[in-house]
Every structure is written in C-alpha cells, then in structure tokens.
Amino acid sequence: MDKRTKRIAIRFNEARYKKLKEEAKSSNLSVSEYLRRLLLGNAVSLINAKEFLPTLKSLTAELRQNGNNINQLTKYANYAEKNGIENIDIIVEFNRLLKERVNIMRKIEGLNRKIMKA
C-alpha cells in the first residue's frame, strides 16, 4: 500500500461526528478508514460480526426448536384425528407456534437485509 501523505480536513457538527464515530466503530474501522471507503465507493460493513453471529445462531436455534414443536404438534393432531379425539387446544397451540415462527423469520430477514446493505 502506498504511504498516505496527503491530508484533507473536513468539519462536522457534534451530533454528526458522534454518529460517524458510532458507524465506524460498528464497522470495526477507524473513522479515517471508514470515510476513505465511503468516499472511494468501497464497501462498508455496518454489521458488527461480534453481535451479528451470536444473534443469528440464537435465532437459528430458536427456529429449529419451533420447527420441532410444530412437527410434534402435527403428529399429535394426526393421531387425534385418526382416533376421533377433538381438541381445540391443538389448533390454538399450532397457531401460536406458527405466529412465533413468522416472528423469528422476520428477525432473520432483518439481519439478512443488513448484510445485503453492507
């Protein structure tokens, strides 16, 4: 890499400078490197991998457990239907689990959007 010998001065108000520092920190870059990447059109990741990966891992585990619960509930619902057992609680629980699954998927989708913007 060429030695950087030229300097450009730029001024920000306090609020904007604070926001800039936070964005650089969340990208794991110095403010200077963050600005260079923005100005030169290089990719700037706004995702902190240290926070992102555990969150994704947690959501994936939650999604897997939710899927297992839905699968068990479906098996029981099929058993109940074959044996003439009527139980409205099965439907209520299934709907609850399905809503929970949709919420987890939305969280994962939000993380994916952040990745795509990076």
N, C-alpha and C positions, 0 to 999 in steps of 0.2 A: 504494500500500500504506500502511496506517495505521502511524504511528510506534509502535513497541513500547515501552511504558513500564512494563509490569508484569513482575516477575521472580518465578520460582518456584525455590526451592532444592531440590535433590534430592541424595542421597548414595549412592555406590556403593562397594563394596569394590574393591580394586586390580585384581583379576582381571576383574571385570565391567566396570569402567571402561575397562580396556585393550581388552577385546573390543568395547565400544561404540565406542571411537575407531577401531578397525580397520574395523568395519562402516560407520561414517560415511565414513571415508576411501575405502573400496572403492565407496561410492555417490557419491563426489565431492561430499559435503556436509559442512558443518561439523557438529560434534556437536549444537549447538543446533538447526540446521535439521533434522537427522536426527530428533531427539527430537520436534520440533514435528510433523513429518509422521507419525511413528508415533502420537503422542497424538491427532492430529486425524483419523486414518484416511486420510491421503493416501498415495498410492503411494510406496514407497521402493524404488528400484532397487538391488539388491545385486550388480549386474553392473558391472564396470569395463570400459567400452567400449574403452578403450585396449588391454586384454588380450583382450577377447572377440572383436573384429573380426578381428585377425590370426589368432587360433586358428581361427575359423570359415573364414576364407579358406584357411588351410593345409589344414584338413580337407576342404574342398570340392575343392581341387586334388588332394589325395591320393585322394579318392573318384573324381574324374574319371579319373585315371591308372589306378586299379584297374579301373574300368569298361572302359577301352581295352584293358588287358591281358586281361581276361576275354573281350572281344569278339574279339581276335586269337586267343586260345586256342580259342575256339568255332569260328572259321573254319577253323583248322588241324585241329581234331577232325573237322569235317565233311568236309574234304578227305581226311583219313586214312581215314575210314570208307568213302568212295566209292572209294578206291584200295586198299582191303584192307590198310592199314597198321595194325598193332596196336602201340600204345604206351601202356603203363601210366602213364608219366610225365605224359601229358596229364591223366589223371584226378587224379593226385596234385597237380599244379600247380593245376588247377581248384579242387580242394578247399581248397588253401592260400589262393588268391586270394579264394575265397568267404568263408572264415573272416576274412580280413583286412578284407573289405568289411563284414561284420557288426560287427566291432570298431569300424571307422570310423563306421558308422551309430549305434552305441551312444554314441560320444563326442558326435556331433552331437545325438542325442536328449537327452543330459545337459545340453548347452548350452541346448537348447530348453526343458527343464524349468526351468532357472534363469531364463530370460526370462519364462516363464509365472508364476513366483512373484513376479517384480518388479512 
